[in-house]
């Protein structure tokens, strides 16, 4: 499912850096992070 989200500019740059460190593009980094966070909380 596709969803658009607004990410504040001051958060976007650090997110991009984290994605690069994990060798992922930003979309996949955020997607994997959210899936992991939800599964961990179950």
C-alpha positions as CSV (number, residue, x, y, z in Angstrom):
1,X,0.0,0.0,0.0
2,X,1.3,3.4,-0.9
3,X,1.0,6.3,1.5
4,X,2.5,9.8,1.5
5,X,3.9,11.2,4.7
6,X,5.3,14.6,5.4
7,X,8.7,14.5,7.1
8,X,10.1,17.8,8.5
9,X,13.2,19.1,6.8
10,X,15.3,19.0,10.0
11,X,14.6,15.3,10.3
12,X,15.1,14.4,6.6
13,X,18.8,14.9,6.5
14,X,19.6,12.7,9.5
15,X,17.3,10.1,8.1
16,X,19.1,10.1,4.8
17,X,22.4,9.7,6.6
18,X,21.1,6.7,8.6
19,X,19.8,5.1,5.4
20,X,23.2,5.5,3.7
21,X,24.9,3.9,6.8
22,X,22.6,0.9,6.4
23,X,23.3,0.8,2.6
24,X,19.6,1.4,1.8
25,X,17.7,4.1,0.0
26,X,15.5,6.4,2.1
27,X,12.2,4.7,1.2
28,X,13.4,1.2,2.1
29,X,15.1,2.4,5.2
30,X,11.9,4.0,6.5
31,X,9.8,1.1,5.4
32,X,12.0,-1.5,7.1
33,X,12.3,0.6,10.2
34,X,8.5,1.0,10.6
35,X,7.9,-2.7,9.9
36,X,10.5,-3.7,12.5
37,X,9.1,-1.2,15.1
38,X,5.6,-2.6,14.7
39,X,6.6,-6.2,14.9
40,X,8.8,-5.6,17.9
41,X,5.8,-4.0,19.7
42,X,3.5,-7.0,19.3
